[in-house]
Amino acid sequence: MTTSAVPGVVIVGGGQAGVDLAFSLRFEQYAGPVTVISAEAELPYRKPPLSKDHLALGATETEYLRSGESYAEESITLRLGVRVTEIERTAHTVTLDDGTTVPYTHLVLALGAEARTLPMANIPADKVLSLRSLADARKVHALFETAADIAVVGGGFIGLEAAAAAAKRGIKVTVYEAAPRLMGRAVCETVSDFALTWHREHGVEIVFGADLSEIRADGAVVGIGVTPTTDIAEKAGLQTDDGIVVDETLRTSDPAIFAIGDCARFPTGFASGPVRLESIQNASDQARHVAHEIATGECSGYASVPWFWSDQGDLAIKMAGITSGHDETLVLGNVDSGSFSVLCFADGVLVGADSVNDGKTHMTMRRLLAKGVRVTLAEASAPGFDLKQALSA
Ligand SMILES: Cc1cc2nc3c(=O)[nH]c(=O)nc-3n(C[C@H](O)[C@H](O)[C@H](O)COP(=O)(O)OP(=O)(O)OC[C@H]3O[C@@H](n4cnc5c(N)ncnc54)[C@H](O)[C@@H]3O)c2cc1C
């Protein structure tokens, strides 16, 4: 059965990237049909609160990305609870698991990612929970209501946010991290060390290198990273490599098909090779970029500054740029005061900053990166150096 005869933009995935794209297309005056197909039955929602206030406050209200009515107001067809199972690239159609077929002029894959999990020998499987979707968050919320003792596996952003929320609610919580430091893939050592002390002072026990088969608790939250969703792209013969591979315009190896958000691996001037980023900034900015390309026909390179935030209790961590390849750092401010930033340098040049309770430096860093201002370690180390002045230089 074919449900729509007029091609237009078909967006697979009703997460941040997919929904932002649909509304950005209308903002860009795109007049053709726009369809969002979402495997989840829920009206599209914001994910960040799921591991923060939602858990800490025991909040049950959901923050939806847009009201239910706004889709109809913008003539956006939202199909919930149906999954695209196949892309027919020659016919320019997608097939859904309800047997329907939808034609497209442009197809955008905003498939997101799935949480990785692992078995825990001493905790019942139904109490070993991931934290990726609203359905997951409801289960974690229910666990927090009854559990006295929770294990968090993984000392990354989501694990630490969940742990801080549990501790705030008076639940005994232990974070088990396999690597030698917290958030090791994403932040510099100074911020890892600061966070370790902060969490311990705020009631979170943290254990490095534990044997998971020994862990006993009423339940566990597993935050050990995600696997990008690429199944239908792979099946359609699109290039994938830990994500759907796109070029600088965010097109896949088929020019009629784009990929954005958590599922896309893209080239960027902010790193030495292609990256896949999991952040609201990345999902939203890529959505706006593709909307502009489709609506105007202009073909330009995506170049937004990457940034991310994580609220762990009262600890506001913000990152600007991609700092994973840095080899030297310089601290701005006083670590002991609890408000500071760490400038990260690669080959003597500033590539980004990790900030703790220091939104001002974070914003300045983003503006510096956006302007392409080059700051060297020697310049930043000079007495009287001011990051803001570097911006106006
Ligand atoms: C708990 C949590 C807290 C977070 N906190 C922060 C934060 O503080 N700051 C920050 O910057 N980022 C944060 N993030 C990351 C951020 O939310 C994600 O990077 C962003 O939501 C990714 O959006 P997306 O649209 O690419 O993917 P998703 O939101 O995962 O959406 C993808 C959607 O596509 C659907 N889908 C997949 N395959 C199909 C198919 N074949 N057919 C139909 N639908 C399909 C999926 O079901 C899903 O609904 C957080 C993420 C989580 C999970």
Ligand as a Chemical Component Dictionary entry (heavy atoms), coordinates in Angstrom:
data_LIG
# 
_chem_comp.id                   LIG 
_chem_comp.type                 NON-POLYMER 
_chem_comp.pdbx_formal_charge   0 
_chem_comp.three_letter_code    LIG 
# 
loop_
_chem_comp_atom.comp_id 
_chem_comp_atom.atom_id 
_chem_comp_atom.alt_atom_id 
_chem_comp_atom.type_symbol 
_chem_comp_atom.charge 
_chem_comp_atom.model_Cartn_x 
_chem_comp_atom.model_Cartn_y 
_chem_comp_atom.model_Cartn_z 
_chem_comp_atom.pdbx_ordinal 
LIG C1  C1  C 0 19.809 10.646 29.080 1  
LIG C2  C2  C 0 20.521 11.541 28.111 2  
LIG C3  C3  C 0 21.025 12.760 28.539 3  
LIG C4  C4  C 0 21.684 13.600 27.647 4  
LIG N1  N1  N 0 22.171 14.793 28.091 5  
LIG C5  C5  C 0 22.776 15.632 27.222 6  
LIG C6  C6  C 0 23.273 16.894 27.651 7  
LIG O1  O1  O 0 23.202 17.240 28.824 8  
LIG N2  N2  N 0 23.840 17.706 26.727 9  
LIG C7  C7  C 0 23.948 17.359 25.406 10 
LIG O2  O2  O 0 24.461 18.137 24.592 11 
LIG N3  N3  N 0 23.506 16.151 24.979 12 
LIG C8  C8  C 0 22.933 15.287 25.850 13 
LIG N4  N4  N 0 22.493 14.066 25.425 14 
LIG C9  C9  C 0 22.722 13.677 24.030 15 
LIG C10 C10 C 0 21.626 14.201 23.132 16 
LIG O3  O3  O 0 20.372 14.066 23.749 17 
LIG C11 C11 C 0 21.681 13.439 21.818 18 
LIG O4  O4  O 0 22.938 13.692 21.236 19 
LIG C12 C12 C 0 20.581 13.860 20.876 20 
LIG O5  O5  O 0 19.319 13.704 21.466 21 
LIG C13 C13 C 0 20.671 13.030 19.607 22 
LIG O6  O6  O 0 19.561 13.272 18.819 23 
LIG P1  P1  P 0 19.294 12.374 17.537 24 
LIG O7  O7  O 0 18.026 12.898 16.952 25 
LIG O8  O8  O 0 20.502 12.282 16.701 26 
LIG O9  O9  O 0 19.056 10.891 18.095 27 
LIG P2  P2  P 0 17.894 10.294 19.011 28 
LIG O10 O10 O 0 17.421 11.311 19.978 29 
LIG O11 O11 O 0 18.415 9.009  19.532 30 
LIG O12 O12 O 0 16.690 10.011 18.014 31 
LIG C14 C14 C 0 16.724 8.992  17.049 32 
LIG C15 C15 C 0 15.337 8.440  16.886 33 
LIG O13 O13 O 0 15.295 7.665  15.695 34 
LIG C16 C16 C 0 14.479 6.536  15.923 35 
LIG N5  N5  N 0 14.790 5.523  14.906 36 
LIG C17 C17 C 0 15.935 4.812  14.763 37 
LIG N6  N6  N 0 15.830 3.971  13.708 38 
LIG C18 C18 C 0 14.598 4.172  13.175 39 
LIG C19 C19 C 0 13.899 3.596  12.073 40 
LIG N7  N7  N 0 14.454 2.660  11.308 41 
LIG N8  N8  N 0 12.644 4.026  11.813 42 
LIG C20 C20 C 0 12.058 5.000  12.579 43 
LIG N9  N9  N 0 12.679 5.579  13.635 44 
LIG C21 C21 C 0 13.932 5.161  13.926 45 
LIG C22 C22 C 0 14.859 6.132  17.336 46 
LIG O14 O14 O 0 13.880 5.302  17.902 47 
LIG C23 C23 C 0 14.923 7.502  18.017 48 
LIG O15 O15 O 0 13.662 7.878  18.498 49 
LIG C24 C24 C 0 21.838 13.203 26.294 50 
LIG C25 C25 C 0 21.347 11.962 25.867 51 
LIG C26 C26 C 0 20.699 11.140 26.760 52 
LIG C27 C27 C 0 20.179 9.802  26.291 53 
# 
loop_
_chem_comp_bond.comp_id 
_chem_comp_bond.atom_id_1 
_chem_comp_bond.atom_id_2 
_chem_comp_bond.value_order 
_chem_comp_bond.pdbx_ordinal 
LIG C1  C2  SING 1  
LIG C2  C3  SING 2  
LIG C2  C26 DOUB 3  
LIG C3  C4  DOUB 4  
LIG C4  N1  SING 5  
LIG C4  C24 SING 6  
LIG N1  C5  DOUB 7  
LIG C5  C6  SING 8  
LIG C5  C8  SING 9  
LIG C6  O1  DOUB 10 
LIG C6  N2  SING 11 
LIG N2  C7  SING 12 
LIG C7  O2  DOUB 13 
LIG C7  N3  SING 14 
LIG N3  C8  DOUB 15 
LIG C8  N4  SING 16 
LIG N4  C9  SING 17 
LIG N4  C24 SING 18 
LIG C9  C10 SING 19 
LIG C10 O3  SING 20 
LIG C10 C11 SING 21 
LIG C11 O4  SING 22 
LIG C11 C12 SING 23 
LIG C12 O5  SING 24 
LIG C12 C13 SING 25 
LIG C13 O6  SING 26 
LIG O6  P1  SING 27 
LIG P1  O7  DOUB 28 
LIG P1  O8  SING 29 
LIG P1  O9  SING 30 
LIG O9  P2  SING 31 
LIG P2  O10 DOUB 32 
LIG P2  O11 SING 33 
LIG P2  O12 SING 34 
LIG O12 C14 SING 35 
LIG C14 C15 SING 36 
LIG C15 O13 SING 37 
LIG C15 C23 SING 38 
LIG O13 C16 SING 39 
LIG C16 N5  SING 40 
LIG C16 C22 SING 41 
LIG N5  C17 SING 42 
LIG N5  C21 SING 43 
LIG C17 N6  DOUB 44 
LIG N6  C18 SING 45 
LIG C18 C19 SING 46 
LIG C18 C21 DOUB 47 
LIG C19 N7  SING 48 
LIG C19 N8  DOUB 49 
LIG N8  C20 SING 50 
LIG C20 N9  DOUB 51 
LIG N9  C21 SING 52 
LIG C22 O14 SING 53 
LIG C22 C23 SING 54 
LIG C23 O15 SING 55 
LIG C24 C25 DOUB 56 
LIG C25 C26 SING 57 
LIG C26 C27 SING 58 
# 
